[in-house]
Each structure stands twice: as structure tokens, then as C-alpha cells.
């Protein structure tokens, strides 16, 4: 039995995916979660064959969660299911270790096919992703993003700040002092050449770290 964990912050998406997948022979949905932090925790606990993961989720986005899962449960394959079709989102997901990338408007049959293909260890890219995007990935896979200058901890703090959490709230979540969080924020702004908090939040949204509700 092929086991699947669902990670999406919209319950209707999770419910739809569960109904679709559990109607297929040999596929079992073993759990569903609403953010990246829960996805990492449940993937460690359940050790599913596949995680179907959104990118834009609160607390920890799907790309950061994918990175953590590479260490926590290396036998689990990650399939990104996102509304984002930009080259940068696709590149970042694949670099993080995702084995597949689907767009949310993909047909149900393609989702099932992608799950089965990724389970065999092969890659799967949505049929709706333009061939030029794939060509770009092959030709420019070593091109860096501004996010590459940030450490994993810095990206984690950036998402929480962009979601409107205070330094004290972020510190409580990550077991760090507010002063340490402020130091991380200043370091990030210096690395990125960003002079104020509104533009830091704008950067996080533009690069898929978080999203506007």
C-alpha cells in the first residue's frame, strides 16, 4: 500500500485530495496537516511514501519543509502541488529535493499519475508547465536566487516576520531571545540590501516565502 501525507493550509484542498486518492487502488492517505512545521513532524512520525505539499503555508512554507524532510525522512518523496507556476518557485522546489511539481489546476488523473511516478523515484513535472520552463531549469539550474544568501534559520525567521509575528513571538516559537531575532532580521536586511521592514515583507511575498491572505 502506497502511503500519502497531505500538507495544505486549505481544508477543502486536503479533503478533495483525500477523496481522490483514496478512491484509487493501492493508495492510502495516512494523515493531513495545515502547515509546514506540522508536515515535517508528521512525516517523521508516519514515514509516508509520498508527501503532497503546497508551497505557501503558514509557520513554515513547503520548500523549507521539503529541505527539512530530506534529513528527517530521506525515504519519503515530496510532490509539490502549488498554484505558483513561476520559474523561481519550480527551481527552488526542485533544488530543495522535491521529486515532482504539479499545478493546482491539474486534472485529478494527473495528480494520481504523479503520485505513482514519484513513488518509483522518477521526477514528474506538470504537463501545464511550459517546456521553456523545463529548458530554463536544465540550462540555468546553477543560477542563484537572493534567498540562497540566507541560512535555513534566517529563511525560517523571515517567514514568521513576514506573517506579522513580533520578535518576541518568533523568539518564543524558536526558543530564542527577542534580541537574537532582531539580530537575525538586521543581518538578513543587510544581506539582501533591504532598508526597512515593509520591503522585507514585500521581498518574502515576491519570493514565495509567504503570501498575502
C-alpha positions in Angstrom: 0.0 0.0 0.0 1.4 3.4 -1.1 1.0 5.8 1.9 0.5 9.6 1.4 0.6 12.6 3.7 -1.2 15.8 2.6 0.0 19.2 3.6 -2.0 22.3 2.6 -3.4 25.1 4.6 -6.8 24.9 2.9 -9.1 22.1 4.3 -11.1 21.9 1.1 -8.0 21.1 -0.8 -6.9 18.4 1.6 -10.4 16.9 1.6 -10.6 16.9 -2.2 -7.2 15.2 -2.4 -8.1 12.6 0.2 -11.3 11.7 -1.7 -9.4 11.5 -5.0 -6.5 9.4 -3.7 -8.5 7.0 -1.5 -10.7 6.1 -4.5 -7.6 4.7 -6.2 -6.5 1.1 -5.6 -3.3 0.7 -3.5 -3.2 4.3 -2.2 -3.8 5.2 1.5 -3.9 8.8 2.9 -2.3 8.4 6.3 -2.7 12.0 7.5 -3.2 15.6 6.6 -1.7 18.8 8.1 -2.2 22.6 7.6 1.4 23.9 7.7 5.0 23.1 7.0 6.0 22.6 10.6 3.3 20.0 11.2 4.2 18.4 7.9 7.8 17.8 9.0 6.7 16.4 12.4 4.0 14.1 10.9 6.4 12.9 8.1 8.9 11.9 10.8 6.2 10.1 12.8 4.4 8.4 9.9 7.3 7.9 7.4 4.9 8.1 4.4 6.0 7.1 0.9 4.8 10.4 -0.5 4.1 13.9 0.8 1.9 16.1 -1.4 2.8 19.6 -0.3 1.7 23.2 -1.0 4.3 25.9 -1.1 2.6 28.8 0.6 1.7 27.7 4.1 1.9 29.4 7.5 4.7 28.9 10.1 6.9 27.1 7.6 6.4 27.1 3.8 6.6 23.9 1.7 10.0 24.5 0.3 11.6 24.9 3.8 9.6 21.8 4.9 10.9 19.8 1.9 14.5 20.7 2.9 14.0 19.5 6.5 12.4 16.3 5.3 15.5 15.4 3.3 17.2 15.0 6.7 14.3 13.7 8.8 12.8 11.1 6.4 15.0 10.6 3.4 13.0 7.7 2.0 9.9 9.9 1.7 9.3 11.5 -1.8 7.9 15.1 -2.0 5.4 16.1 -4.6 4.7 19.9 -4.7 1.1 20.9 -5.6 1.0 24.6 -5.9 -0.7 27.5 -7.7 2.7 29.1 -8.4 4.0 28.4 -11.9 6.9 30.8 -12.0 10.4 29.5 -12.8 11.8 30.6 -9.4 9.2 28.6 -7.5 9.8 25.5 -9.6 13.6 25.8 -9.4 13.6 26.3 -5.6 11.3 23.3 -5.1 13.5 21.0 -7.2 16.7 22.3 -5.5 15.1 21.6 -2.1 14.6 18.0 -3.1 11.1 17.7 -4.4 10.7 14.9 -6.9 7.6 16.4 -8.6 5.8 19.7 -9.2 2.2 20.0 -10.1 -0.1 23.0 -10.6 -3.3 23.1 -8.5 -5.5 23.3 -11.6 -4.1 19.9 -12.8 -6.7 17.2 -13.5 -7.3 14.6 -10.9 -5.9 11.8 -13.1 -2.6 13.7 -13.4 -2.3 14.0 -9.7 -2.7 10.2 -9.3 -0.2 9.6 -12.1 2.3 12.0 -10.5 2.0 10.2 -7.2 2.7 6.8 -8.8 5.6 8.2 -10.9 7.3 9.9 -8.0 6.9 6.8 -5.9 9.1 4.9 -8.4 11.8 7.6 -7.8 11.3 9.4 -11.1 10.6 13.1 -11.5 7.3 14.4 -12.5 6.6 17.9 -13.8 3.1 19.1 -14.6 2.0 18.9 -18.2 0.9 22.5 -17.8 4.3 23.8 -17.0 5.7 25.2 -20.2 8.5 23.3 -21.9 10.6 26.6 -21.8 10.5 26.4 -18.0 12.0 23.0 -18.1 14.6 24.1 -20.6 15.4 27.0 -18.3 15.9 24.7 -15.4 18.3 22.5 -17.3 20.3 25.4 -18.7 20.3 27.6 -15.6 20.0 25.2 -12.6 23.1 26.7 -11.0 21.9 30.3 -11.1 21.5 31.6 -7.6 18.5 33.3 -6.0 18.8 36.1 -3.5 17.4 33.6 -1.0 20.5 31.5 -1.4 22.4 34.0 0.6 20.2 33.3 3.7 20.7 30.4 6.0 17.9 28.0 6.8 17.3 29.7 10.1 17.2 33.1 8.5 14.6 32.0 6.0 12.5 30.5 8.8 12.6 33.7 10.7 11.9 35.7 7.6 8.7 33.8 7.0 7.5 34.3 10.6 8.3 38.1 10.5 6.5 38.4 7.1 3.5 36.7 8.6 3.3 39.6 11.1 4.8 38.0 14.2 6.8 40.1 16.6 10.3 39.4 17.6 9.1 38.2 21.0 6.6 35.8 19.3 9.2 34.5 16.9 11.7 34.0 19.7 9.1 32.0 21.7 8.4 29.7 18.8 12.1 29.1 18.1 13.4 29.2 21.7 15.5 32.3 21.0 15.6 35.7 22.7 13.8 38.7 21.0 17.3 40.4 20.8 18.6 37.4 18.8 15.7 37.6 16.4 16.3 41.3 15.9 20.0 40.5 15.2 18.9 37.9 12.6 16.5 40.4 11.0 19.2 43.1 10.7 21.6 40.6 9.2 19.0 39.5 6.6 18.2 43.0 5.6 22.0 43.8 5.2 22.5 40.6 3.1 19.5 41.4 0.9 20.2 45.2 0.6 16.8 46.0 2.1 16.4 49.0 4.3 13.1 48.6 6.1 10.6 46.1 7.3 7.8 46.7 4.7 10.3 46.0 1.9 11.5 42.9 3.7 7.9 41.6 3.8 7.4 42.5 0.2 10.6 40.5 -0.7 9.2 37.5 1.2 5.9 37.6 -0.7 7.6 38.1 -4.1 9.9 35.1 -3.5 7.2 32.7 -2.2 8.3 32.7 1.4 4.8 33.7 2.4 1.7 35.0 0.8 -1.0 37.7 1.2 -4.2 36.2 2.6 
